[in-house]
């Protein structure tokens, strides 16, 4: 499924990770510049990871017939919408507010922020396809269970693509942004 999308699989360039050696992940919480806003931002990222996994697992339960069709449709509608709506809102806020703040504080990391913004554009494409496929699967559950299962198979691939994207992107985003925040004592 990932071949349909331009999902970045390579690490962030080392030049974008120079502050990470001064502010390694395991030291963030203890740093005096680590504030509640950053904790909430990281919490949102954890929620996205959990929702991505939940949608994939719910689809697997439906495909292996351990989840009733109507129950799956309700869960997919609820959790899929939560994932898509929150991801769209979150990355739009990052592109318009958060990344410009980081750029103003330390423009040497603009190339990394551009990589993340490009990721966001591709994520929109994946989320649009996911939404279309999920809506079709939900509709087909009432009309034709065989076709609904086929659609759910496609949905499962898209859910895996989203999970893989989130794994790569969110880690890179955190390891670029948090060291900038700590170094410059931002978001207090």
ABEGO torsion letter per residue (X at the ends): XAAABBBBABBBBAAAAAAAAABBAAAAAABAABBAAAAAAAAAAAAAAAAAAAAAAAAAAAAAGABBAAAAAAAAAAAAAAAAAAAAAAAAAAAAAAAAAAAAABAAAAAAAAAAAAAAAAAAAAAAAAAAAAAAAAAAAAABAAAAAAAAAAAAAAAAAAAAAAAAAAAAAAAAAAAAAAAAGBGX
